[in-house]
Amino acid sequence: MCSAYGYVELAEQKNGLIPKPVDYSYIWGDALTVLEAIKPDLRIINLETSVTKSDDYWPSKGINYRMHPQNIGCLTAARLDCCVLTNNHVLDWGRAGLVETLAVLKHAEIKGVGAGRDRPQSQAPAVLELPGKGRVLIFAYGSGTSGVPPSWAATDERPGGNLLSDLSDHTVLRIKKDVATIKEPGDLVLVSLHWGGKLGLCYFPMESHFTHRLIDDAGVVVIYGHSSHHAKGIEVYQGRLILYGCGDFLNDYEGSRL
């Protein structure tokens, strides 16, 4: 399958014709009504695609995702506050595609985190102000266990993502230092992790140890894991929430056998 149109055809074969055209809120189904009722303080997603017109696809990837910048309304319709970009698809259309993604999100007034035009920008957290409540700091990291190529890491000279070399205690110390450079009294710290294999059901002792250390040593209050494409374990440790793997909220699998 060479085009996303093929996924649409599969979905229509299974469930009937999809109306065309539709407004940007269509893809969210009933979710926007639910969000309006709940009124969450923040809306944060893992955006597992580039938003670009770039044709400079990354070779040997197999699957290269992109959304046309003119379709940014799909994201603004949900009034998103932040998009995590450290994942194994954000550079599918090259470094130029990543740079354009960053620019499109900025123009839409949606913060991007975990990738940038250079290493310092990729490592910088998203700082979200909650009037009357304080700040939420979002740090985003990607692991090679999710299929992020090591060459996608940002450097001082090139765009890329904020990648972890491993899940060791040394890496915990690195994250602790990242947090300490900006955290102020009253700030809440969320760490986003793109880690683990696709469709994996289990999380492992080393992952549990890593998340516990982030809470104990780095003062993290929420750990937001993704990459698994379906829900994995949920743990409350020391009163802090750990989501080891969040399931897809929106995907292109309908009608396929995956």
Backbone as CSV, one residue per row, in Angstrom:
resi,resn,N_x,N_y,N_z,CA_x,CA_y,CA_z,C_x,C_y,C_z
1,MET,0.849,-1.178,0.000,0.000,0.000,0.000,0.892,1.238,0.000
2,CYS,0.732,2.088,-0.999,1.628,3.226,-1.171,1.003,4.550,-0.754
3,SER,-0.271,4.552,-0.417,-0.954,5.804,-0.112,-1.950,5.578,1.009
4,ALA,-2.187,6.635,1.795,-3.179,6.569,2.867,-4.584,6.361,2.320
5,TYR,-4.795,6.685,1.042,-6.109,6.441,0.454,-6.476,4.962,0.529
6,GLY,-5.469,4.096,0.519,-5.730,2.667,0.628,-6.379,2.297,1.950
7,TYR,-5.973,2.976,3.026,-6.595,2.726,4.322,-8.055,3.155,4.312
8,VAL,-8.346,4.266,3.636,-9.732,4.730,3.527,-10.565,3.686,2.799
9,GLU,-10.018,3.128,1.740,-10.752,2.101,0.984,-11.022,0.874,1.844
10,LEU,-10.046,0.459,2.646,-10.252,-0.682,3.538,-11.356,-0.399,4.555
11,ALA,-11.323,0.807,5.118,-12.340,1.167,6.107,-13.730,1.189,5.479
12,GLU,-13.817,1.702,4.245,-15.117,1.764,3.576,-15.630,0.373,3.214
13,GLN,-14.719,-0.535,2.850,-15.131,-1.905,2.562,-15.739,-2.574,3.793
14,LYS,-15.231,-2.217,4.966,-15.683,-2.846,6.204,-16.921,-2.170,6.784
15,ASN,-17.004,-0.836,6.665,-18.037,-0.098,7.396,-18.903,0.810,6.537
16,GLY,-18.724,0.782,5.223,-19.536,1.638,4.369,-18.826,2.934,4.015
17,LEU,-19.434,3.685,3.116,-18.804,4.892,2.605,-18.618,5.937,3.695
18,ILE,-17.491,6.610,3.638,-17.188,7.718,4.539,-17.631,9.003,3.854
19,PRO,-18.402,9.849,4.535,-18.880,11.083,3.891,-17.730,12.004,3.509
20,LYS,-17.898,12.705,2.396,-16.882,13.645,1.914,-17.609,14.833,1.283
21,PRO,-17.180,16.044,1.559,-16.124,16.391,2.529,-16.672,16.403,3.952
22,VAL,-15.768,16.462,4.924,-16.159,16.565,6.328,-15.377,17.709,6.967
23,ASP,-15.867,18.212,8.083,-15.105,19.258,8.760,-14.005,18.611,9.594
24,TYR,-13.125,19.441,10.120,-11.936,18.921,10.788,-12.259,18.170,12.075
25,SER,-13.382,18.449,12.690,-13.722,17.768,13.936,-14.214,16.340,13.707
26,TYR,-14.490,15.990,12.455,-15.087,14.680,12.141,-14.252,13.525,12.684
27,ILE,-12.943,13.609,12.536,-12.088,12.480,12.897,-12.092,12.198,14.395
28,TRP,-12.525,13.171,15.202,-12.518,12.991,16.648,-13.792,12.319,17.167
29,GLY,-14.766,12.100,16.285,-15.996,11.448,16.716,-16.666,12.184,17.861
30,ASP,-17.032,11.439,18.915,-17.694,12.022,20.082,-16.702,12.573,21.098
31,ALA,-15.415,12.428,20.829,-14.405,12.780,21.835,-14.443,14.253,22.213
32,LEU,-14.681,15.127,21.249,-14.672,16.554,21.565,-15.818,16.913,22.502
33,THR,-16.957,16.270,22.348,-18.072,16.495,23.262,-17.708,16.042,24.676
34,VAL,-17.035,14.899,24.769,-16.600,14.390,26.073,-15.583,15.339,26.707
35,LEU,-14.638,15.825,25.910,-13.634,16.749,26.435,-14.272,18.039,26.928
36,GLU,-15.258,18.528,26.207,-15.940,19.743,26.640,-16.637,19.525,27.978
37,ALA,-17.165,18.322,28.184,-17.838,18.025,29.445,-16.841,17.896,30.595
38,ILE,-15.693,17.257,30.328,-14.688,17.037,31.371,-13.907,18.317,31.672
39,LYS,-13.658,19.113,30.634,-12.896,20.356,30.742,-11.509,20.120,31.358
40,PRO,-10.654,19.312,30.690,-9.309,19.099,31.220,-8.492,20.387,31.183
41,ASP,-7.556,20.507,32.108,-6.703,21.686,32.136,-5.818,21.762,30.900
42,LEU,-5.350,20.598,30.425,-4.438,20.565,29.288,-4.812,19.420,28.355
43,ARG,-4.498,19.610,27.083,-4.720,18.571,26.081,-3.383,18.299,25.390
44,ILE,-2.842,17.121,25.641,-1.500,16.761,25.189,-1.593,15.455,24.404
45,ILE,-0.968,15.402,23.231,-0.965,14.175,22.440,0.455,13.846,21.979
46,ASN,0.665,12.583,21.638,1.837,12.165,20.876,1.453,12.245,19.400
47,LEU,2.083,13.156,18.664,1.775,13.351,17.241,2.728,12.491,16.426
48,GLU,2.248,11.307,16.031,3.143,10.349,15.383,3.090,10.494,13.865
49,THR,3.384,11.696,13.422,3.472,11.989,12.002,4.220,13.304,11.837
50,SER,4.696,13.561,10.643,5.194,14.897,10.315,4.046,15.676,9.680
51,VAL,4.154,16.987,9.740,3.157,17.878,9.128,3.918,18.695,8.091
52,THR,3.920,18.220,6.858,4.857,18.776,5.890,4.460,18.460,4.452
53,LYS,4.981,19.263,3.544,4.867,18.990,2.108,6.147,18.376,1.570
54,SER,7.131,18.152,2.416,8.414,17.619,1.986,8.250,16.277,1.283
55,ASP,8.991,16.098,0.200,9.031,14.811,-0.508,10.323,14.054,-0.226
56,ASP,11.108,14.553,0.719,12.399,13.959,1.048,12.196,12.824,2.054
57,TYR,11.558,11.736,1.577,11.220,10.660,2.503,12.477,9.947,2.988
58,TRP,12.403,9.471,4.232,13.533,8.749,4.824,13.581,7.356,4.209
59,PRO,14.687,6.990,3.565,14.757,5.693,2.880,14.753,4.529,3.867
60,SER,14.292,3.397,3.387,14.307,2.133,4.140,13.426,2.164,5.377
61,LYS,12.502,3.118,5.451,11.616,3.201,6.602,10.450,2.221,6.485
62,GLY,9.975,2.010,5.262,8.841,1.117,5.072,7.517,1.846,5.125
63,ILE,7.291,2.599,6.195,6.088,3.414,6.340,6.517,4.838,6.650
64,ASN,6.091,5.764,5.830,6.440,7.176,6.010,5.157,7.992,6.115
65,TYR,4.896,8.502,7.315,3.660,9.245,7.559,3.875,10.745,7.371
66,ARG,2.866,11.400,6.827,2.859,12.858,6.814,1.420,13.345,6.687
67,MET,1.193,14.546,7.195,-0.082,15.238,7.042,0.196,16.569,6.363
68,HIS,-0.629,16.956,5.419,-0.420,18.228,4.728,-0.652,19.375,5.710
69,PRO,0.194,20.399,5.690,0.015,21.527,6.606,-1.365,22.173,6.533
70,GLN,-2.012,22.113,5.367,-3.339,22.707,5.263,-4.381,21.945,6.080
71,ASN,-4.021,20.752,6.552,-4.935,19.974,7.387,-4.665,20.165,8.881
72,ILE,-3.936,21.207,9.240,-3.645,21.458,10.651,-4.932,21.645,11.453
73,GLY,-6.013,21.972,10.780,-7.300,22.093,11.458,-7.727,20.834,12.168
74,CYS,-7.203,19.664,11.741,-7.490,18.418,12.452,-7.000,18.490,13.898
75,LEU,-5.939,19.255,14.133,-5.398,19.390,15.480,-6.003,20.570,16.217
76,THR,-6.161,21.697,15.532,-6.714,22.869,16.213,-8.179,22.656,16.583
77,ALA,-8.874,21.781,15.859,-10.274,21.498,16.200,-10.399,20.920,17.606
78,ALA,-9.355,20.241,18.072,-9.365,19.645,19.410,-8.767,20.572,20.451
79,ARG,-8.370,21.767,20.027,-7.801,22.763,20.931,-6.644,22.171,21.757
80,LEU,-5.713,21.568,21.029,-4.564,20.943,21.681,-3.618,22.010,22.227
81,ASP,-3.004,21.677,23.351,-2.017,22.569,23.943,-0.594,22.184,23.563
82,CYS,-0.350,20.877,23.399,1.025,20.425,23.179,1.043,19.127,22.394
83,CYS,1.986,19.021,21.470,2.224,17.790,20.713,3.618,17.268,21.015
84,VAL,3.698,16.048,21.506,4.983,15.371,21.680,5.457,14.913,20.309
85,LEU,6.732,15.188,20.009,7.271,14.904,18.678,8.392,13.871,18.693
86,THR,8.770,13.393,19.864,9.852,12.413,19.925,9.290,11.033,19.648
87,ASN,9.299,10.629,18.402,8.775,9.314,18.048,9.431,8.837,16.753
88,ASN,9.020,7.672,16.282,9.688,7.049,15.142,9.048,7.393,13.801
89,HIS,8.297,8.515,13.728,7.728,8.936,12.449,7.920,10.420,12.159
90,VAL,8.355,11.193,13.145,8.384,12.643,12.945,9.421,13.074,11.895
91,LEU,10.427,12.235,11.619,11.401,12.544,10.576,11.202,11.669,9.344
92,ASP,10.022,11.114,9.175,9.761,10.254,8.019,10.013,10.968,6.699
93,TRP,9.862,12.294,6.695,10.076,13.066,5.470,11.252,14.022,5.627
94,GLY,12.283,13.506,6.308,13.543,14.218,6.385,13.572,15.327,7.420
95,ARG,14.751,15.900,7.554,14.928,16.985,8.527,14.160,18.225,8.094
96,ALA,14.038,18.424,6.783,13.224,19.544,6.298,11.765,19.350,6.706
97,GLY,11.301,18.103,6.688,9.938,17.819,7.110,9.727,18.114,8.583
98,LEU,10.738,17.826,9.409,10.647,18.136,10.828,10.612,19.643,11.048
99,VAL,11.490,20.368,10.369,11.524,21.826,10.530,10.185,22.445,10.141
100,GLU,9.582,21.937,9.053,8.284,22.464,8.654,7.210,22.108,9.689
101,THR,7.278,20.894,10.236,6.336,20.502,11.282,6.399,21.464,12.456
102,LEU,7.593,21.794,12.894,7.769,22.728,14.006,7.158,24.087,13.681
103,ALA,7.378,24.543,12.454,6.867,25.853,12.057,5.346,25.862,11.985
104,VAL,4.761,24.781,11.452,3.299,24.711,11.329,2.649,24.696,12.708
105,LEU,3.217,23.923,13.636,2.661,23.880,14.983,2.780,25.235,15.673
106,LYS,3.909,25.891,15.502,4.099,27.208,16.119,3.070,28.204,15.585
107,HIS,2.849,28.190,14.270,1.869,29.095,13.667,0.468,28.808,14.190
108,ALA,0.186,27.541,14.485,-1.116,27.150,15.011,-1.223,27.361,16.521
109,GLU,-0.151,27.856,17.127,-0.099,28.111,18.570,-0.266,26.827,19.381
110,ILE,0.350,25.756,18.856,0.428,24.484,19.574,1.901,24.236,19.890
111,LYS,2.225,24.011,21.142,3.619,23.779,21.514,4.060,22.392,21.057
112,GLY,5.266,22.315,20.520,5.891,21.044,20.201,7.018,20.778,21.178
113,VAL,7.240,19.515,21.528,8.275,19.191,22.504,8.930,17.867,22.133
114,GLY,10.228,17.779,22.400,10.951,16.533,22.168,11.688,16.461,20.855
115,ALA,11.547,17.488,20.016,12.295,17.569,18.764,12.525,19.046,18.482
116,GLY,13.580,19.331,17.719,13.880,20.731,17.462,14.890,20.918,16.361
117,ARG,15.187,22.167,16.090,16.130,22.508,15.025,17.569,22.204,15.412
118,ASP,17.808,21.985,16.711,19.125,21.589,17.194,18.952,20.895,18.539
119,ARG,20.059,20.451,19.115,19.972,19.691,20.368,19.330,20.489,21.510
120,PRO,19.761,21.748,21.749,19.132,22.476,22.858,17.626,22.614,22.703
121,GLN,17.141,22.878,21.479,15.706,23.021,21.288,14.991,21.685,21.486
122,SER,15.618,20.589,21.056,14.979,19.277,21.210,14.872,18.874,22.672
123,GLN,15.809,19.347,23.500,15.834,18.973,24.905,14.987,19.886,25.781
124,ALA,14.598,21.028,25.252,13.856,22.000,26.055,12.439,21.488,26.336
125,PRO,11.950,21.653,27.560,10.584,21.229,27.863,9.562,22.212,27.311
126,ALA,8.348,21.749,27.176,7.229,22.652,26.918,6.743,23.159,28.272
127,VAL,6.617,24.463,28.382,6.167,25.081,29.629,4.749,25.592,29.407
128,LEU,3.799,25.010,30.132,2.385,25.346,29.963,1.873,25.999,31.236
129,GLU,1.373,27.209,31.090,0.870,27.981,32.224,-0.616,27.692,32.430
130,LEU,-0.986,27.403,33.661,-2.383,27.221,34.032,-2.771,28.376,34.937
131,PRO,-3.525,29.333,34.431,-3.872,30.512,35.232,-4.472,30.133,36.584
132,GLY,-3.858,30.664,37.618,-4.335,30.402,38.970,-3.902,29.069,39.538
133,LYS,-3.208,28.242,38.734,-2.821,26.906,39.201,-1.320,26.647,39.122
134,GLY,-0.594,27.414,38.328,0.838,27.194,38.210,1.253,26.681,36.838
135,ARG,2.395,26.019,36.791,2.974,25.579,35.525,3.074,24.053,35.460
136,VAL,2.937,23.541,34.235,3.229,22.139,33.946,4.410,22.115,32.981
137,LEU,5.428,21.366,33.324,6.615,21.214,32.486,6.579,19.836,31.836
138,ILE,6.645,19.804,30.508,6.591,18.536,29.783,7.955,18.277,29.154
139,PHE,8.598,17.197,29.575,9.867,16.748,29.005,9.581,15.504,28.170
140,ALA,10.099,15.458,26.948,9.801,14.349,26.043,11.095,13.681,25.580
141,TYR,11.088,12.348,25.631,12.260,11.564,25.262,11.830,10.374,24.406
142,GLY,12.710,9.960,23.501,12.471,8.792,22.679,13.516,7.730,22.928
143,SER,13.108,6.472,22.838,14.013,5.341,23.041,14.133,4.543,21.752
144,GLY,15.315,4.020,21.527,15.533,3.174,20.362,14.683,1.922,20.374
145,THR,14.164,1.537,21.546,13.312,0.351,21.630,12.002,0.531,20.870
146,SER,11.642,1.771,20.534,10.414,2.038,19.777,10.672,2.146,18.285
147,GLY,11.908,1.931,17.882,12.234,2.003,16.460,12.735,3.355,15.986
148,VAL,13.035,4.265,16.917,13.605,5.550,16.520,15.058,5.323,16.106
149,PRO,15.428,5.641,14.857,16.821,5.451,14.440,17.768,6.342,15.235
150,PRO,18.921,5.832,15.656,19.884,6.665,16.390,20.280,7.918,15.619
151,SER,20.275,7.832,14.291,20.673,8.982,13.473,19.659,10.115,13.527
152,TRP,18.496,9.877,14.131,17.482,10.923,14.255,17.745,11.848,15.434
153,ALA,18.740,11.550,16.230,19.038,12.406,17.379,19.487,13.788,16.914
154,ALA,18.961,14.807,17.556,19.391,16.175,17.251,20.831,16.377,17.706
155,THR,21.549,17.215,16.993,22.893,17.617,17.385,22.939,19.140,17.429
156,ASP,24.100,19.671,17.745,24.235,21.132,17.766,24.114,21.724,16.371
157,GLU,24.274,20.897,15.330,24.255,21.404,13.961,23.051,20.944,13.144
158,ARG,22.262,19.979,13.638,21.188,19.460,12.789,19.919,19.200,13.591
159,PRO,18.761,19.309,12.924,17.489,19.037,13.592,17.340,17.556,13.932
160,GLY,16.513,17.277,14.916,16.262,15.891,15.283,15.497,15.800,16.588
161,GLY,15.478,14.596,17.142,14.716,14.338,18.357,15.598,14.235,19.586
162,ASN,14.954,14.177,20.732,15.619,14.086,22.025,15.629,12.616,22.443
163,LEU,16.725,11.929,22.138,16.777,10.476,22.308,17.543,10.070,23.563
164,LEU,17.110,8.950,24.141,17.793,8.355,25.282,18.711,7.247,24.792
165,SER,19.890,7.153,25.382,20.818,6.092,24.993,20.438,4.759,25.634
166,ASP,19.799,4.810,26.815,19.401,3.595,27.519,18.468,3.986,28.656
167,LEU,18.140,3.020,29.502,17.256,3.267,30.648,18.015,3.068,31.955
168,SER,19.279,3.447,31.964,20.143,3.227,33.121,19.939,4.306,34.182
169,ASP,20.557,4.092,35.331,20.525,5.104,36.382,21.229,6.384,35.925
170,HIS,22.218,6.235,35.047,22.898,7.417,34.505,21.914,8.267,33.698
171,THR,21.027,7.611,32.956,20.018,8.343,32.184,19.021,9.030,33.109
172,VAL,18.656,8.365,34.209,17.795,9.013,35.203,18.453,10.290,35.707
173,LEU,19.753,10.221,35.961,20.482,11.399,36.429,20.439,12.517,35.399
174,ARG,20.562,12.155,34.128,20.469,13.156,33.059,19.112,13.853,33.099
175,ILE,18.045,13.081,33.214,16.706,13.670,33.239,16.523,14.515,34.499
176,LYS,17.048,14.036,35.605,16.982,14.811,36.853,17.628,16.174,36.671
177,LYS,18.768,16.217,35.993,19.449,17.491,35.743,18.625,18.365,34.795
178,ASP,18.014,17.735,33.768,17.160,18.496,32.848,16.045,19.195,33.614
179,VAL,15.425,18.446,34.524,14.307,18.990,35.296,14.786,20.102,36.223
180,ALA,15.911,19.866,36.886,16.403,20.821,37.883,16.762,22.173,37.273
181,THR,17.112,22.190,35.978,17.521,23.454,35.357,16.370,24.433,35.204
182,ILE,15.139,23.962,35.251,14.003,24.853,34.977,12.901,24.774,36.028
183,LYS,12.830,23.686,36.773,11.724,23.510,37.711,11.781,24.535,38.824
184,GLU,10.620,25.112,39.110,10.467,26.050,40.212,9.470,25.471,41.208
185,PRO,9.476,25.972,42.448,8.517,25.466,43.431,7.083,25.561,42.903
186,GLY,6.346,24.474,43.063,4.963,24.451,42.601,4.768,23.902,41.209
187,ASP,5.846,23.784,40.421,5.734,23.231,39.070,5.415,21.743,39.125
188,LEU,4.608,21.272,38.176,4.344,19.851,38.005,5.104,19.368,36.775
189,VAL,5.764,18.226,36.903,6.622,17.702,35.837,6.016,16.447,35.241
190,LEU,5.804,16.463,33.936,5.343,15.301,33.178,6.463,14.863,32.253
191,VAL,6.764,13.568,32.247,7.761,13.012,31.327,7.056,12.119,30.322
192,SER,7.260,12.421,29.048,6.711,11.634,27.942,7.805,10.710,27.413
193,LEU,7.474,9.422,27.260,8.439,8.426,26.794,7.872,7.670,25.599
194,HIS,8.542,7.786,24.456,8.184,6.945,23.310,9.126,5.755,23.356
195,TRP,8.594,4.628,23.822,9.468,3.481,24.096,8.702,2.177,23.900
196,GLY,9.443,1.111,23.715,8.847,-0.214,23.606,8.358,-0.544,22.210
197,GLY,8.197,-1.833,21.968,7.823,-2.310,20.648,6.359,-2.095,20.326
198,LYS,6.075,-2.052,19.056,4.708,-1.906,18.572,3.890,-3.143,18.923
199,LEU,2.695,-2.905,19.469,1.737,-3.952,19.828,2.229,-4.864,20.950
200,GLY,3.264,-4.424,21.679,3.695,-5.201,22.835,2.707,-5.060,23.979
201,LEU,2.473,-6.147,24.700,1.490,-6.144,25.782,2.112,-5.889,27.147
202,CYS,3.377,-6.192,27.302,3.991,-6.205,28.627,4.956,-5.041,28.809
203,TYR,5.107,-4.638,30.052,6.242,-3.779,30.388,7.168,-4.590,31.286
204,PHE,8.425,-4.182,31.323,9.458,-5.024,31.892,10.030,-4.417,33.173
205,PRO,10.670,-5.254,34.016,11.210,-4.747,35.285,12.128,-3.544,35.118
206,MET,12.945,-3.516,34.058,13.849,-2.380,33.886,13.065,-1.096,33.612
207,GLU,11.917,-1.231,32.922,11.084,-0.058,32.665,10.417,0.418,33.952
208,SER,9.974,-0.525,34.769,9.378,-0.167,36.047,10.403,0.521,36.948
209,HIS,11.609,-0.033,37.002,12.681,0.573,37.805,12.973,1.991,37.321
210,PHE,12.998,2.165,36.003,13.305,3.474,35.419,12.243,4.496,35.814
211,THR,10.977,4.138,35.662,9.915,5.092,35.991,9.892,5.403,37.487
212,HIS,10.140,4.404,38.310,10.160,4.645,39.754,11.283,5.604,40.127
213,ARG,12.424,5.442,39.500,13.540,6.350,39.775,13.219,7.774,39.321
214,LEU,12.514,7.910,38.195,12.144,9.248,37.737,11.258,9.945,38.773
215,ILE,10.371,9.194,39.387,9.491,9.760,40.410,10.268,10.049,41.691
216,ASP,11.076,9.084,42.142,11.803,9.231,43.404,12.886,10.302,43.330
217,ASP,13.623,10.319,42.222,14.819,11.160,42.144,14.618,12.467,41.383
218,ALA,13.743,12.452,40.373,13.596,13.638,39.523,12.316,14.421,39.811
219,GLY,11.479,13.922,40.704,10.283,14.656,41.077,9.194,14.662,40.020
220,VAL,9.171,13.635,39.159,8.167,13.562,38.099,6.827,13.135,38.710
221,VAL,5.715,13.742,38.261,4.401,13.410,38.824,3.546,12.571,37.873
222,VAL,3.815,12.659,36.566,3.098,11.832,35.591,4.096,11.331,34.552
223,ILE,4.039,10.047,34.238,4.853,9.476,33.161,3.893,8.973,32.085
224,TYR,4.092,9.502,30.890,3.167,9.302,29.765,3.894,8.488,28.698
225,GLY,3.692,7.176,28.708,4.362,6.310,27.747,3.498,6.029,26.533
226,HIS,4.153,5.873,25.397,3.435,5.548,24.162,4.384,4.846,23.204
227,SER,3.837,4.285,22.155,4.505,3.517,21.103,3.847,2.167,20.918
228,SER,3.173,1.660,21.964,2.638,0.306,21.909,1.421,0.174,21.000
229,HIS,0.730,1.298,20.730,-0.470,1.320,19.880,-1.711,0.736,20.554
230,HIS,-1.560,0.211,21.737,-2.726,-0.129,22.545,-2.338,-0.002,24.008
231,ALA,-3.331,0.037,24.875,-3.060,0.300,26.284,-2.254,-0.832,26.927
232,LYS,-1.248,-0.435,27.702,-0.462,-1.384,28.489,-0.747,-1.130,29.968
233,GLY,0.201,-1.442,30.805,-0.020,-1.326,32.240,-0.167,0.105,32.723
234,ILE,-0.976,0.269,33.758,-1.134,1.541,34.459,-0.775,1.288,35.915
235,GLU,0.052,2.159,36.472,0.494,1.991,37.856,0.401,3.331,38.579
236,VAL,0.032,3.269,39.837,0.141,4.432,40.716,1.245,4.118,41.717
237,TYR,2.326,4.861,41.618,3.497,4.631,42.468,3.772,5.908,43.272
238,GLN,3.804,5.772,44.572,4.007,6.925,45.456,3.000,8.035,45.161
239,GLY,1.793,7.618,44.781,0.759,8.597,44.478,0.901,9.263,43.125
240,ARG,1.833,8.771,42.297,2.081,9.362,40.972,1.648,8.386,39.884
241,LEU,1.126,8.920,38.798,0.561,8.100,37.724,1.620,7.703,36.704
242,ILE,1.670,6.403,36.389,2.543,5.886,35.340,1.668,5.197,34.295
243,LEU,1.688,5.715,33.082,1.023,5.090,31.937,2.126,4.467,31.090
244,TYR,2.306,3.162,31.190,3.420,2.526,30.495,3.232,2.546,28.979
245,GLY,2.009,2.488,28.530,1.751,2.551,27.090,0.315,2.960,26.844
246,CYS,0.119,4.080,26.181,-1.234,4.536,25.857,-1.641,3.985,24.498
247,GLY,-2.858,3.538,24.405,-3.352,3.079,23.123,-3.553,4.231,22.164
248,ASP,-3.638,3.922,20.874,-3.888,4.961,19.869,-5.256,5.600,20.105
249,PHE,-5.294,6.909,19.989,-6.575,7.603,20.046,-7.164,7.710,18.650
250,LEU,-6.329,8.076,17.684,-6.719,8.091,16.277,-5.687,7.305,15.501
251,ASN,-6.139,6.425,14.591,-5.184,5.684,13.777,-5.813,5.352,12.425
252,ASP,-5.027,4.681,11.603,-5.482,4.332,10.251,-5.641,2.827,10.091
253,TYR,-5.920,2.118,11.183,-5.962,0.666,11.141,-7.348,0.110,10.809
254,GLU,-8.365,0.941,10.842,-9.724,0.403,10.669,-9.867,-0.301,9.327
255,GLY,-10.347,-1.521,9.376,-10.519,-2.302,8.157,-9.309,-3.165,7.830
256,SER,-8.162,-2.886,8.457,-6.992,-3.725,8.217,-7.009,-4.889,9.199
257,ARG,-6.114,-5.834,9.009,-6.073,-7.021,9.863,-5.094,-6.870,11.019
258,LEU,-4.494,-5.711,11.161,-3.507,-5.504,12.213,-4.144,-5.566,13.585
